[in-house]
Amino acid sequence: MKKITWNSPVILWFALISLGALILNGITGGRSNYMFFSVWRGSLKDPLFYLRLFTHVLGHADLSHYANNMLIFLLVGPLLEEKYGSRKLLEIMAVTALITGIVHVLVDPNSALLGASGIDFAFILMASVTGSRRDGEIPLTLLIAAAIYLSQQIIAGVSADNISQLTHVIGGAIGAVYGMAFRPSYRKY
């Protein structure tokens, strides 16, 4: 019998901490998401404002929101963690959280942002770049994924489905940039 392995520590801990945040949010009647797991324009004197710029990606509105984010996260994340390493993947996640949090606060000051979808889209486009074997190449998979993804975000933005499409686009851009900058080296034949 094969044994179960803790194959992707950053991805697995993130999924578990997010699940804990979801449970805590249910227990507190939404107060924990408001205080710790969503980002919104607050006072710059409030130390929690700076914490929320990073922790908003751990919060989810409900089980469906969590499941949708974690499905992509758990499918794509381990492949990237294996390719790029835990430290680099954690850096990408933190940068994505910070940038999407700041942009949200500046662009949409009247609402709160939560969820890992920005990181999901960073992972999707980063994974598309990972297949490139030579410097200077732009993988066709990246172009196709970006085209599908951007058209979906534009259509969703027009229909105003109450999801932050800007966060998705920013996350995807960060993933593409990181993927191109840090893709693993391959031997040239």
Order of alpha helices (4+ residues) and beta strands (2+ residues): alpha-alpha-alpha-alpha-alpha-alpha-alpha-alpha
